[in-house]
Amino acid sequence: MVSDDVVAGLTPSATPAQGPEAGRRRAARLLMLLGPGVMVMLADTDAGSVVTAAQSGAQYGYQLVLSQVILIPILYLVQEMTVRLGLVTRQGHGALIRRIFGTKWALLSAVTLFIACVGALITEFAGLAGVGSLVGLPRVVSIGVPAIGLVGLVLAGRYRRVEVVGITIGALELLFVPAAVMARPEAAAVADGLVHPVQFSVPFLTLLAANVGAVIMPWMVFYQQGAVIDKGRRGLGLKQALRSARLDTAVGSVITQIVMISVMVAVAATIGVRNPGAELGDIASIADALTPFLGRTAAVLLFGLGMIGAAVVAALVVALAGAWGMAEVLGWRHSLNDSPKRATGFYVLAVLGTAAGAGLVIGWPNLVSLSIDVEVMNACLLPIVLGFLLFLERRALPPELRMTGFRRITTYLLTGVVIALGLVTVVQTALAAG
């Protein structure tokens, strides 16, 4: 059996006080405990995800909305496994793979993470470049200023500070919700899309794979497992810590999918009706296409600010996820609660990742269609990431904290479908390249 003290820094909670004041204190404490799940899910709806959702709405109307709803429990189940692994073992994902499977497999996971992070950082800064083009800013400004700000935030250290700033900026994504309302989607059309959600054409299935890759990303696993360790949940026993982290993950899963659905609906109700099949490669083309329906000011403000929130929080999370994963595999110190002097390698990796992503986009000649390609790549990488996660859940946790029964069967079936879709995407990509 695992005692409540197995997680360092978590102690058995005292008997809860009674009365309204105690209830308010518990509610405030619960809000303080929310963080890693909400932040990683806000990052999940990143610049590439926004472009992918917009392209889905333009090409197929509301047909891919149901897939976003179905992905909510899948997203929760995947990330909940990382929560248990992090809180119980007190090891990050890369370190745990190295301990259980050895250095070679850990290096494979690190290479997978590196590829995913490079692709993600490119799309985040490409999104910021698109926002800059809306107001006439050169790339060196629209990308350079946020990159410098992110580097400064990371180097300042302290997990709690990074989390508060990240969630605050990421909350700008919620502006996509009023955009969907302003688009005035027709209920009958939405219902028809939900009733007829599938086509079997190659373009549709490729875009479906891109949507899966846009929702379940390899770097999310590395980030949340490291973040729950850095954050800690002092004053709570293991059961209470798991409960609060699961709630955090559930809330984040719903929020991120509401944002994705809002983008899809906003575009489907406007561009998808008047100009179906329109190619929307970046935020500038999305805003331009929405201007006749929402007005220039609303289109620029809602989608521009929403994209800033999505891209900035995602760039922050991706840079930290890459640094956590690589530092864990290499055996380096890797905590935001350590100073740059104590965890030099970790901070160097985070800064280099951010700088490399920004630099590539500043010099990239053409950013159109890059975002969807990256999301398809994520779908291709998912079999490796989810395979490791499922094996770790069975081998690194004590029996009483593993999934059993209906929950285990459901998780294996759902993740199996995602893995199969990823493998299909690999085959399709190879055939297309050939």
Backbone torsions as a table, in degrees:
resi	resn	phi	psi	omega
1	MET	NA	150.1	177.3
2	VAL	-102.4	123.7	180.0
3	SER	-78.2	166.4	179.2
4	ASP	-67.5	-14.1	-178.7
5	ASP	-94.1	6.4	-176.7
6	VAL	-64.7	-27.8	178.6
7	VAL	-90.3	118.2	-179.0
8	ALA	-60.0	132.9	178.9
9	GLY	88.9	-5.4	177.7
10	LEU	-107.5	123.9	-179.1
11	THR	-119.6	154.6	179.8
12	PRO	-57.2	133.9	-177.0
13	SER	-76.9	149.9	179.0
14	ALA	-75.4	165.8	177.1
15	THR	-61.7	126.3	-174.3
16	PRO	-65.5	142.4	176.1
17	ALA	-72.5	162.0	-177.1
18	GLN	-108.6	163.3	173.8
19	GLY	101.3	167.4	-177.6
20	PRO	-59.5	-40.9	-178.8
21	GLU	-63.3	-40.7	177.6
22	ALA	-64.6	-35.7	177.9
23	GLY	-64.7	-40.8	178.1
24	ARG	-65.8	-38.5	178.7
25	ARG	-64.7	-40.9	179.1
26	ARG	-64.9	-39.2	179.4
27	ALA	-64.9	-43.8	179.2
28	ALA	-64.1	-39.8	179.4
29	ARG	-65.1	-37.8	179.4
30	LEU	-63.8	-42.2	178.0
31	LEU	-61.3	-37.4	178.3
32	MET	-65.8	-30.9	-177.9
33	LEU	-77.3	-24.0	175.9
34	LEU	-66.2	143.7	179.6
35	GLY	171.0	-76.3	-176.1
36	PRO	-56.4	-42.9	-179.5
37	GLY	-66.9	-46.3	-180.0
38	VAL	-63.6	-43.9	-176.9
39	MET	-66.8	-43.9	-178.6
40	VAL	-68.3	-30.6	178.6
41	MET	-75.2	-36.0	173.4
42	LEU	-62.6	-39.4	177.0
43	ALA	-67.6	-29.0	179.1
44	ASP	-59.5	-38.3	176.3
45	THR	-85.5	67.4	-173.8
46	ASP	-87.2	-172.5	-177.1
47	ALA	-58.9	-44.0	179.1
48	GLY	-64.3	-37.1	178.3
49	SER	-65.2	-41.0	179.5
50	VAL	-62.3	-45.5	179.4
51	VAL	-64.6	-40.9	179.4
52	THR	-63.9	-43.6	178.2
53	ALA	-63.9	-40.3	178.8
54	ALA	-64.3	-43.5	178.7
55	GLN	-63.8	-35.9	178.0
56	SER	-63.5	-44.1	179.1
57	GLY	-66.3	-37.1	-179.1
58	ALA	-69.6	-39.2	-174.3
59	GLN	-88.0	-36.8	-172.8
60	TYR	-127.4	17.7	176.1
61	GLY	59.2	-123.8	-176.0
62	TYR	-100.1	9.0	-173.9
63	GLN	-66.2	-26.5	-178.7
64	LEU	-97.3	5.4	177.4
65	VAL	-65.3	-43.0	-178.4
66	LEU	-60.7	-36.3	178.9
67	SER	-61.7	-34.1	178.2
68	GLN	-68.1	-36.0	177.4
69	VAL	-68.1	-44.7	-179.3
70	ILE	-62.9	-31.0	-178.0
71	LEU	-73.0	-14.0	-179.5
72	ILE	-59.1	-55.6	179.7
73	PRO	-65.7	-32.5	178.3
74	ILE	-64.4	-46.1	179.4
75	LEU	-60.1	-43.8	179.2
76	TYR	-62.9	-48.0	-176.2
77	LEU	-62.1	-40.1	179.6
78	VAL	-64.4	-49.5	-176.0
79	GLN	-73.6	-27.4	177.3
80	GLU	-64.8	-33.2	176.2
81	MET	-62.7	-39.2	179.1
82	THR	-66.1	-34.8	178.0
83	VAL	-62.0	-48.4	179.9
84	ARG	-62.6	-44.0	-179.9
85	LEU	-61.8	-41.7	-178.8
86	GLY	-68.8	-47.1	-176.2
87	LEU	-70.0	-35.8	-175.5
88	VAL	-82.2	-44.2	-175.3
89	THR	-88.9	-20.1	-175.4
90	ARG	58.3	30.8	176.7
91	GLN	-129.0	144.4	175.7
92	GLY	-71.8	172.1	-173.4
93	HIS	-64.4	-44.7	-179.8
94	GLY	-64.2	-42.6	179.9
95	ALA	-65.1	-36.6	-178.8
96	LEU	-69.7	-39.9	176.8
97	ILE	-62.8	-41.2	178.9
98	ARG	-63.1	-41.7	-178.0
99	ARG	-69.5	-39.4	-174.7
100	ILE	-85.3	-40.5	-171.2
101	PHE	-112.1	-13.5	178.7
102	GLY	103.8	169.9	-173.3
103	THR	-65.9	-39.9	-177.3
104	LYS	-61.1	-45.7	179.3
105	TRP	-68.3	-34.0	177.5
106	ALA	-64.4	-39.1	177.7
107	LEU	-66.3	-36.3	175.9
108	LEU	-61.5	-43.9	178.5
109	SER	-64.2	-36.5	-179.8
110	ALA	-68.3	-38.9	177.5
111	VAL	-64.8	-42.7	176.6
112	THR	-58.9	-45.3	178.8
113	LEU	-62.3	-44.3	-178.1
114	PHE	-59.7	-45.7	179.9
115	ILE	-61.3	-45.8	-179.3
116	ALA	-63.7	-40.2	-178.1
117	CYS	-68.7	-41.3	178.0
118	VAL	-60.9	-46.9	178.7
119	GLY	-61.0	-42.9	-178.9
120	ALA	-65.6	-44.8	-179.1
121	LEU	-62.9	-35.8	176.6
122	ILE	-62.1	-44.9	-178.7
123	THR	-68.2	-35.2	179.9
124	GLU	-64.4	-47.7	-179.3
125	PHE	-71.7	-27.8	173.4
126	ALA	-65.0	-38.7	176.0
127	GLY	-62.4	-42.5	178.2
128	LEU	-65.9	-35.8	176.2
129	ALA	-63.8	-37.7	177.5
130	GLY	-64.5	-41.1	176.9
131	VAL	-63.6	-42.1	178.6
132	GLY	-60.3	-38.4	-179.3
133	SER	-66.2	-24.7	178.1
134	LEU	-63.8	-32.5	-176.7
135	VAL	-113.9	13.3	173.6
136	GLY	80.5	21.2	178.3
137	LEU	-87.0	138.3	174.5
138	PRO	-68.8	156.9	-177.7
139	ARG	-59.0	-37.6	-176.5
140	VAL	-60.8	-26.7	178.3
141	VAL	-87.6	-51.2	-175.9
142	SER	-65.3	-23.6	177.7
143	ILE	-101.5	-42.3	-175.1
144	GLY	-64.5	-43.0	-178.3
145	VAL	-63.7	-51.3	176.6
146	PRO	-60.5	-37.7	-179.6
147	ALA	-62.8	-43.6	178.2
148	ILE	-63.9	-41.4	178.2
149	GLY	-61.6	-41.7	179.7
150	LEU	-66.2	-42.3	178.3
151	VAL	-61.2	-43.3	178.8
152	GLY	-62.3	-41.1	179.2
153	LEU	-64.0	-44.5	-179.8
154	VAL	-63.9	-45.5	-177.9
155	LEU	-67.4	-24.8	177.0
156	ALA	-67.4	-22.0	175.6
157	GLY	72.0	-171.1	-177.9
158	ARG	71.3	113.2	-176.5
159	TYR	-58.6	-44.6	-175.1
160	ARG	-60.4	-40.4	180.0
161	ARG	-63.0	-46.3	-179.9
162	VAL	-60.4	-41.3	-178.3
163	GLU	-65.3	-46.1	-179.0
164	VAL	-62.0	-46.3	180.0
165	VAL	-64.7	-43.1	-178.8
166	GLY	-62.1	-46.6	-179.4
167	ILE	-67.4	-38.6	179.3
168	THR	-60.9	-46.8	179.0
169	ILE	-68.9	-42.4	-178.8
170	GLY	-62.9	-25.5	179.6
171	ALA	-62.8	-16.3	176.2
172	LEU	-61.1	-21.9	178.2
173	GLU	-60.4	-25.7	-178.8
174	LEU	-64.5	-12.5	176.1
175	LEU	-66.7	-17.6	176.0
176	PHE	-67.6	-24.6	-179.3
177	VAL	-66.2	-52.5	176.1
178	PRO	-62.1	-27.8	176.1
179	ALA	-62.1	-41.1	178.4
180	ALA	-66.0	-38.9	178.5
181	VAL	-65.3	-44.0	-179.8
182	MET	-64.2	-25.3	179.8
183	ALA	-72.9	-14.7	176.7
184	ARG	52.9	64.0	178.5
185	PRO	-66.1	143.7	178.1
186	GLU	-82.3	128.5	-176.5
187	ALA	-58.5	-39.8	-178.3
188	ALA	-64.7	-38.9	179.6
189	ALA	-68.4	-40.3	177.0
190	VAL	-61.7	-45.5	-180.0
191	ALA	-61.6	-40.4	179.6
192	ASP	-63.7	-39.5	177.4
193	GLY	-65.3	-34.8	178.7
194	LEU	-73.1	-31.9	-179.1
195	VAL	-79.0	-31.8	-179.9
196	HIS	-120.2	74.1	-170.5
197	PRO	-89.6	-2.6	-169.5
198	VAL	-130.0	137.6	164.8
199	GLN	-122.1	160.5	-177.4
200	PHE	-115.1	20.1	175.3
201	SER	-78.5	154.9	179.7
202	VAL	-61.0	-44.8	179.3
203	PRO	-59.7	-39.8	179.7
204	PHE	-65.8	-47.1	-178.8
205	LEU	-65.0	-34.0	177.0
206	THR	-65.8	-41.9	178.8
207	LEU	-69.7	-33.5	174.3
208	LEU	-62.4	-43.7	177.4
209	ALA	-62.2	-39.1	178.1
210	ALA	-63.3	-37.0	177.6
211	ASN	-67.6	-38.0	175.2
212	VAL	-64.3	-44.3	177.7
213	GLY	-65.3	-25.5	179.0
214	ALA	-79.8	-14.7	-176.8
215	VAL	-105.8	-39.4	179.7
216	ILE	-114.6	106.1	-173.7
217	MET	-115.4	143.8	-177.0
218	PRO	-56.3	-39.6	-175.9
219	TRP	-69.1	-18.9	179.3
220	MET	-62.6	-40.1	-178.7
221	VAL	-62.2	-46.7	-179.2
222	PHE	-65.4	-40.1	-177.0
223	TYR	-67.2	-52.3	-173.2
224	GLN	-67.2	-33.7	178.6
225	GLN	-66.8	-38.6	176.1
226	GLY	-72.2	-36.3	-175.7
227	ALA	-69.3	-38.8	-179.5
228	VAL	-65.8	-27.8	176.9
229	ILE	-74.4	-46.1	-179.7
230	ASP	-63.3	-39.3	-177.3
231	LYS	-69.4	-46.3	-176.9
232	GLY	70.6	163.0	176.8
233	ARG	-141.6	67.9	-174.6
234	ARG	-65.7	144.1	-179.8
235	GLY	87.8	-1.6	179.7
236	LEU	-114.8	145.7	170.0
237	GLY	-77.0	171.6	-176.4
238	LEU	-59.7	-43.4	-179.2
239	LYS	-62.3	-43.7	179.3
240	GLN	-67.5	-37.3	178.9
241	ALA	-64.4	-43.0	177.8
242	LEU	-63.3	-41.0	-179.2
243	ARG	-62.2	-45.5	-178.3
244	SER	-68.0	-38.1	179.4
245	ALA	-68.6	-34.8	176.8
246	ARG	-67.5	-41.2	176.5
247	LEU	-61.9	-43.4	177.1
248	ASP	-56.0	-45.4	-179.3
249	THR	-68.1	-40.6	180.0
250	ALA	-64.7	-45.4	178.8
251	VAL	-60.0	-46.0	179.5
252	GLY	-62.8	-38.6	-179.5
253	SER	-62.0	-40.6	179.7
254	VAL	-70.1	-43.3	-178.5
255	ILE	-60.6	-47.8	-176.2
256	THR	-63.7	-36.3	-179.8
257	GLN	-76.0	-30.2	173.2
258	ILE	-62.2	-41.5	178.8
259	VAL	-64.7	-46.7	179.5
260	MET	-60.3	-44.6	179.8
261	ILE	-64.8	-37.7	179.8
262	SER	-62.4	-44.1	177.7
263	VAL	-62.0	-46.3	-178.9
264	MET	-60.9	-44.1	-178.7
265	VAL	-68.0	-43.2	-179.5
266	ALA	-58.1	-42.5	-178.6
267	VAL	-77.0	-40.2	-179.7
268	ALA	-62.7	-37.8	-177.0
269	ALA	-75.9	-13.3	-176.8
270	THR	-118.1	-78.8	-178.3
271	ILE	-63.9	-39.8	-179.2
272	GLY	-63.2	-24.3	178.9
273	VAL	-88.3	-46.4	-174.3
274	ARG	-86.9	-31.8	-176.8
275	ASN	-141.0	62.1	-176.3
276	PRO	-60.7	140.8	179.9
277	GLY	86.5	6.1	-179.7
278	ALA	-61.3	141.5	178.0
279	GLU	-86.5	119.3	-178.3
280	LEU	-119.4	91.2	-172.7
281	GLY	-87.5	-18.8	-178.0
282	ASP	-155.6	176.3	-175.6
283	ILE	-66.1	-31.0	179.2
284	ALA	-64.4	-44.6	179.9
285	SER	-67.9	-34.1	176.8
286	ILE	-65.1	-48.9	-179.5
287	ALA	-62.2	-42.3	179.1
288	ASP	-62.3	-42.2	-179.0
289	ALA	-69.3	-29.3	-179.7
290	LEU	-84.2	-16.8	-175.5
291	THR	-54.2	-44.0	180.0
292	PRO	-63.0	-20.9	-175.9
293	PHE	-98.3	-41.8	-176.0
294	LEU	-101.8	-15.0	-171.6
295	GLY	92.2	149.2	-175.3
296	ARG	-61.9	-45.1	-176.9
297	THR	-62.4	-48.0	-178.8
298	ALA	-65.1	-41.5	-178.4
299	ALA	-63.0	-43.9	-178.6
300	VAL	-70.8	-45.8	-177.0
301	LEU	-67.3	-51.5	-174.5
302	LEU	-67.1	-50.2	-178.1
303	PHE	-79.3	-31.9	178.1
304	GLY	-66.8	-52.2	179.6
305	LEU	-67.2	-37.4	177.0
306	GLY	-60.8	-41.4	178.5
307	MET	-67.2	-37.6	176.9
308	ILE	-59.6	-46.8	178.3
309	GLY	-59.9	-44.5	-178.4
310	ALA	-64.8	-46.0	-174.1
311	ALA	-72.4	-41.4	-176.1
312	VAL	-68.7	-47.9	-179.1
313	VAL	-65.6	-35.1	179.3
314	ALA	-68.8	-41.4	178.3
315	ALA	-61.0	-39.8	178.2
316	LEU	-63.1	-48.4	-178.2
317	VAL	-66.1	-42.7	-178.3
318	VAL	-64.3	-44.5	179.6
319	ALA	-61.1	-41.6	179.5
320	LEU	-70.6	-38.7	178.7
321	ALA	-61.8	-44.5	178.5
322	GLY	-63.0	-41.6	179.4
323	ALA	-67.5	-42.6	177.7
324	TRP	-59.6	-52.0	-175.9
325	GLY	-60.7	-47.9	-178.2
326	MET	-67.0	-42.5	-179.8
327	ALA	-64.7	-36.3	178.9
328	GLU	-64.6	-46.1	-178.9
329	VAL	-64.6	-35.6	-179.0
330	LEU	-84.2	-6.4	178.5
331	GLY	78.3	24.2	179.2
332	TRP	-90.9	159.9	171.6
333	ARG	-63.2	141.6	-170.9
334	HIS	-152.4	56.7	178.2
335	SER	-126.7	138.6	173.8
336	LEU	-67.6	-18.1	178.4
337	ASN	-83.1	-4.6	170.3
338	ASP	-93.1	150.6	177.1
339	SER	-75.8	160.6	176.0
340	PRO	-56.2	-28.2	178.0
341	LYS	-68.8	-35.0	-177.7
342	ARG	-85.0	-28.7	-178.5
343	ALA	-126.3	55.5	-172.9
344	THR	-58.2	-47.8	-178.2
345	GLY	-59.7	-43.0	179.1
346	PHE	-59.3	-48.8	-178.8
347	TYR	-67.9	-37.4	178.0
348	VAL	-61.7	-42.9	178.7
349	LEU	-61.3	-44.1	-179.6
350	ALA	-63.6	-43.3	-179.1
351	VAL	-68.6	-43.9	-179.9
352	LEU	-63.6	-39.2	178.3
353	GLY	-61.7	-45.5	179.1
354	THR	-63.3	-46.3	-178.7
355	ALA	-64.5	-39.9	-179.4
356	ALA	-65.5	-44.4	178.6
357	GLY	-61.3	-44.9	179.4
358	ALA	-64.0	-44.7	-177.8
359	GLY	-64.0	-41.0	179.7
360	LEU	-61.9	-42.3	-177.6
361	VAL	-72.2	-37.0	178.0
362	ILE	-58.3	-37.1	-178.3
363	GLY	-97.6	1.1	-176.2
364	TRP	-77.4	127.1	-174.8
365	PRO	-72.7	-33.5	-173.8
366	ASN	-143.4	118.4	-175.9
367	LEU	-100.6	-3.8	-176.2
368	VAL	-66.1	135.6	178.4
369	SER	72.0	-4.8	-179.2
370	LEU	-62.0	-39.6	-174.7
371	SER	-62.1	-46.8	-178.5
372	ILE	-66.5	-37.8	177.4
373	ASP	-59.2	-39.7	179.9
374	VAL	-66.9	-40.2	180.0
375	GLU	-66.0	-37.6	175.4
376	VAL	-63.2	-39.9	176.6
377	MET	-60.3	-41.1	177.2
378	ASN	-59.1	-41.9	178.0
379	ALA	-62.1	-36.0	178.1
380	CYS	-66.6	-32.6	-177.6
381	LEU	-83.2	-16.7	-175.0
382	LEU	-58.3	-39.1	179.4
383	PRO	-54.6	-38.6	179.7
384	ILE	-68.1	-48.8	-175.5
385	VAL	-65.7	-48.3	-178.1
386	LEU	-69.4	-33.3	176.7
387	GLY	-61.3	-47.7	176.0
388	PHE	-58.4	-44.1	-176.1
389	LEU	-62.2	-44.4	-179.4
390	LEU	-66.3	-40.4	177.9
391	PHE	-65.3	-41.3	179.2
392	LEU	-64.0	-38.6	-180.0
393	GLU	-60.5	-33.0	-179.6
394	ARG	-84.9	-27.7	-171.2
395	ARG	-106.7	-26.4	-175.2
396	ALA	-96.0	-16.4	-178.4
397	LEU	-102.5	149.0	174.6
398	PRO	-67.9	155.5	-174.3
399	PRO	-53.0	-38.0	-175.6
400	GLU	-71.0	-11.2	179.4
401	LEU	-112.6	9.8	175.1
402	ARG	-89.2	159.7	175.2
403	MET	-70.1	144.4	178.0
404	THR	-139.5	165.7	170.7
405	GLY	58.4	-138.8	-175.3
406	PHE	-60.6	-37.9	-179.2
407	ARG	-63.8	-42.4	179.4
408	ARG	-64.9	-44.9	180.0
409	ILE	-61.0	-45.6	-179.5
410	THR	-61.6	-45.5	-179.2
411	THR	-62.9	-43.3	-179.6
412	TYR	-65.5	-39.8	179.4
413	LEU	-65.1	-47.0	-176.7
414	LEU	-67.1	-45.4	178.6
415	THR	-68.8	-29.9	176.0
416	GLY	-63.0	-40.5	177.0
417	VAL	-62.6	-43.2	179.5
418	VAL	-64.1	-42.9	178.4
419	ILE	-62.8	-42.5	179.1
420	ALA	-62.3	-41.3	177.9
421	LEU	-63.3	-38.6	176.8
422	GLY	-63.2	-41.5	179.1
423	LEU	-66.3	-39.1	175.6
424	VAL	-60.6	-40.8	179.0
425	THR	-63.6	-38.9	177.5
426	VAL	-59.3	-46.4	-179.3
427	VAL	-63.9	-46.1	179.9
428	GLN	-60.8	-42.3	179.9
429	THR	-64.0	-40.9	179.5
430	ALA	-65.6	-41.3	178.7
431	LEU	-66.0	-39.7	178.9
432	ALA	-66.0	-37.8	179.3
433	ALA	-69.2	-32.0	-179.7
434	GLY	-77.5	NA	NA
